[in-house]
């Protein structure tokens, strides 16, 4: 008995050491691995369709990889110089901008005091200067680290390819490691799939669509620095409770001040349509699925950004969601949870 106990402890120590060493080995590319898994999840329906049509899993995976290279690498190659040029123009415009005069014309009584106006102008100038400087530095860092980012993207493609090709084996292997009953495994995977779809498609993809639609309005009505503003609109569209309004409303105000009434009306129309896209498309992805409240998604995105960078917009809320799912399963109470939103079911679970 004592000998078996020693063997178990020894195996546990060896396994722990190997897991820790593996973590440090994979640490530089963990985000690339996770991104590859997310890409596989997003493109899984397209892969299944190609596999049925072509009857070849390997060829289908290769075509998916080529598709990603075309829609990601080529736009980066063509648009990066323009994006950097426009971001620099915005930065220099902010340095020469007068923030007080427009506000004083709208709120003359509030900005009657010269001292108050100077203080508000100084605060706004400092904020906008730091914001635009951070964006320019981010683009500069992207260019300088492009070889490393390209290597990370290549790793993500390999991970995506093998996950798509052997996804059934991966799922079966993960299930074999879980210490849960079959019923709990079924609920865990169903909720995980539902909440992943609601976050990735219901928040990320729809947010990007809203940003692109807003950017189309900028392009059609000749708004300066269209590409730069479109990127900002896509990022803002991903954030719940914030949306693209934080980009297109200031743009409309700017157009009104320069006297471009037609463009202001046009951008307002496109921005309004982008807002309603959320009400039309989100129910398609989120209906009858496990989901998080918008406030929790926003917290996960902000925290994920500070920890993981731009990929944190995806990773943050997913990690938070998976933790809450596991907690709900262990909690196993009849009283519904306040953080996980799901369609009520009558299901008795034993772990």
C-alpha angles and dihedrals in degrees: 000000000000090000092054090048091053091049092052092049091048092050091047092051092048091047092049092050091048092048091050092048091047090051092054091046093051096035095097091054102032092107090050090051092049091046090052090053091049091050089051090052093049095045097039094102091051090047092051090050093050092046091055093047097043100029090219122102095192094051091046091052092049091051090050090052091050090048091054093047090053097048096041110028099040096051089047090051094050102034104038095082090049092046092052091047092050093045090053090049090052090048093052091044090055090052090058097035124121107215098173102058096061091046091047091053091053098039105026095162094051093050097041091112113080093207092051090049092052092050093049090046091050092050093048092046092050093048096047092043092053092044095051091041090054091050092049091048090050092054090045090051089049091056094045093048096042095115091053092044090049090053090049090050091050090053090049090053092052092048091047092049095052094041090052093045096048103022094131090054091048092051092047091049093049090049090052090058096050117098093214135108119258091257092053091046090053093050093043094053093042093052093042092052092046096049092044090054092047092051100039099038101021095048112013103038095038090047091054090048089052090050093049091049090051089048089052088058090051090051097046094048096043101247111176119251092017097170093051092049092046091055090050090048091052091050092046092046091059092057112086118232090015107062132158093312089086087066107034099042093059087045091054090049089052091050091050092052092051089049098249097137097162093053091046091054092046094049089047090054093049091045091050092050089050089054092053091049086074091058092048103043104031096067088055092061102029103038113117091359132116109262144169126239112261091246091058091048090052092049090049092049095049094045091044091052093054091049104036105017122229093347088060088081085073103027098046100060092038093055090046091048094049091050091052091048092054091046091051091051093050091043090055095178130154090227106088119243120251096219103046115061115201141149108272115256135181101231130146114207131194124188 
